[in-house]
């Protein structure tokens, strides 16, 4: 199976019935979690009841992207105590957040922690990272395996590096927090849907995510389509996209 499943699509906090950032990327039996924010863990457990994933990637330390990794640590500690640690690739601040949430078991014993900035390989995937503008250190990631190329922005303000991240990918997963005109402020640490569409040029498909709670997502899709000629999809919990 080669597919991406949306575990959560909200930014900041989850709307009722939804979850914050989280994606399950599967490639011929190898599975990678991309972020795991508020409420995303129960949706992961629908697919992996004991949290049995091959790797976890966390783009940055904000809780709407990483807090449920703490819950995953408990699942692995109690449900698979003899299993080897799950590789966790993240900026250093993520482990500090996890340890503050739950120091026992120490996240560094449940997970095999790696600096995401130095990660170049995850199973079948070649990994490229680029630091993107956000309130905390945030890495966009691109994962490429034979026949599949997926990129994910985490959270980012507008940046020329986003076009490089998207170029040639089958699917770009992009935050699109805001709607309407671009804010006239600097620095910028989040994007509008229109900006997400503009920076996605070069990708085949665009998956919008990280919607501000309560947003009409059809508006975001329409705004992104003004700048992007390929398929534009709004992330919805439970949506699976074949790759």
Secondary structure, 3 states (H helix, E strand, C coil): CEEEEEEECEECCCCCCCCECEEEEEECCEEEEEEECCCHHHHHHHHCCCCCCCEEEECCCCHHHHHHHHHHHHHHHHHCCCCCCEEEEECHHHHHHHHHHCCCCCHHHHEEEEEHHHCCEECCEEEEEEEECCCCCEEEEEEEECCEEEEECCCCCCCHHHHHHHCCCCEEEEECCECCCCCCCCCCCCCEHHHHHHHCCCCCEEEEECEECCCCHHHHHHHHHCCCCCEEEECCCCCEEEC
